[in-house]
Amino acid sequence: MALRSDWSADSCPIARSVDVVGDPWVLLVLREAFEGATRFEEFRALGIADNVLSRRLAGMVEAGLLERATYDGGNRPRHRYLLTGAGADLLPVLHALALWGERHRPRSTGRMELVHEACGRPTQSADTCSHCHVPVTAADVSWRLPKHPEALLPLAR
């Protein structure tokens, strides 16, 4: 029995998008990829079961969010998972979710901030710096996490 409908051919672009990124594990894998994770073992830090992670990575490759690249892993070839252009285009979506979560599901231990490195200021916008009004990309934005407020986490370059 299918867990949900197939919306891949729906006329609504939101439904087609949710068909690809509507699974919470997909968004969390993307978050880890933006933070620099590329190997299966690094994505396991999410606490996801190996079989689920394997299926999600394969689905993300099939959907064009990640590409699988082989590297020499010693005894056998290993794979890295790299963000594609389509995957990188989801950065504003992750930013919007993070900002929404901080506004509507805040934690008492502090807030995550999106910091535009060019001007050094936190932004309250998912895709444009709310201070200097320049579009933000993975190359020029960092995440300041509540557990390490003194340090910026630059996104994978």
C-alpha positions in Angstrom: 0.0 0.0 0.0 1.4 3.4 -1.0 1.9 5.9 1.8 0.9 8.8 -0.3 -0.2 9.7 -3.8 2.2 10.2 -6.7 2.2 13.9 -7.6 5.0 13.9 -10.1 2.7 14.7 -13.0 0.4 17.0 -11.2 -0.5 20.3 -12.8 0.4 22.2 -9.5 4.1 23.0 -9.2 3.8 22.8 -5.4 2.5 19.2 -5.6 5.3 18.3 -8.0 7.9 19.8 -5.7 6.4 18.1 -2.6 6.6 14.8 -4.6 10.4 15.2 -4.5 11.2 17.0 -1.2 8.1 16.3 0.9 9.8 13.5 2.9 11.4 15.0 6.1 14.5 12.8 5.6 15.1 14.4 2.2 15.2 17.9 3.7 17.5 16.7 6.5 19.8 15.0 4.1 19.9 18.3 2.1 20.7 20.2 5.3 23.7 17.9 5.9 24.8 18.2 2.3 24.8 22.0 2.6 26.9 21.6 5.8 29.4 19.5 3.8 28.4 15.9 4.2 29.1 13.8 1.1 29.5 10.2 2.3 27.0 7.7 3.4 28.6 7.5 6.8 28.4 11.2 7.3 24.6 11.2 6.6 24.2 8.4 9.1 24.7 11.0 11.8 21.1 12.0 11.3 20.1 8.8 13.1 18.4 7.4 10.1 18.4 3.6 9.5 20.8 2.5 6.8 18.1 1.0 4.5 16.0 4.2 4.7 19.1 6.4 4.1 20.1 4.2 1.1 16.6 4.6 -0.4 16.5 8.4 0.2 19.9 8.9 -1.3 19.0 6.8 -4.4 15.7 8.8 -4.7 17.5 12.1 -4.4 20.0 11.0 -7.1 17.1 9.9 -9.3 15.3 13.2 -8.7 18.4 15.2 -9.6 19.0 16.7 -6.2 22.3 14.8 -5.7 24.8 13.2 -8.0 26.7 10.0 -7.0 30.4 10.1 -7.7 32.7 7.1 -7.2 35.9 7.4 -5.3 38.6 4.9 -4.2 37.6 3.6 -0.8 40.4 1.1 -0.3 39.0 -2.4 -0.6 36.1 -1.4 -2.8 34.8 1.7 -4.6 32.8 4.1 -2.5 30.4 6.8 -3.4 30.1 10.5 -2.5 26.9 12.4 -2.9 27.2 15.9 -4.2 24.6 18.6 -4.5 23.5 19.3 -8.1 22.2 22.7 -9.3 18.7 21.5 -8.5 19.7 20.5 -5.0 21.6 23.8 -4.5 18.5 25.7 -5.6 16.7 24.4 -2.5 18.8 26.5 -0.2 16.2 29.2 0.1 13.6 26.6 0.9 15.8 25.3 3.8 16.4 28.9 4.9 12.6 29.6 4.8 11.9 26.5 6.9 14.7 27.4 9.4 13.3 31.0 9.7 9.8 29.7 10.1 10.9 27.2 12.7 12.7 29.9 14.7 9.6 32.2 14.6 6.9 29.6 15.3 8.7 26.7 17.0 11.5 28.5 19.0 13.7 26.7 21.5 14.7 28.1 24.8 18.3 27.3 24.1 18.8 30.0 21.5 18.1 30.8 17.9 19.7 29.7 14.7 20.7 32.7 12.5 21.4 33.0 8.8 24.4 35.2 8.5 25.2 36.9 5.2 29.0 36.9 5.2 29.4 39.8 2.8 28.0 42.2 5.3 28.4 40.1 8.4 24.8 40.6 9.5 22.0 38.1 10.2 19.2 38.0 7.7 15.5 37.4 8.2 14.9 36.6 4.6 15.3 33.2 3.0 16.9 34.4 -0.3 18.0 38.0 0.1 20.0 39.7 2.9 17.5 41.8 4.9 20.3 44.2 5.7 22.1 44.9 2.4 19.4 43.4 0.0 21.9 41.2 -1.9 20.7 37.7 -2.9 22.3 35.0 -0.6 23.8 31.8 -1.8 25.5 28.8 -0.2 28.8 30.5 -1.1 28.1 33.6 1.0 25.9 32.6 3.9 26.6 30.7 7.1 24.4 29.3 9.8 25.0 30.3 13.4 23.7 27.5 15.4 22.3 27.9 19.0 24.6 25.2 20.4 27.6 27.1 19.1 26.6 30.8 19.0 30.2 32.0 18.8 30.9 30.0 15.6 29.6 30.3 12.1 29.0 27.2 10.1 29.9 28.0 6.5 27.9 26.0 4.0 29.6 23.6 1.6 31.3 25.4 -1.1 
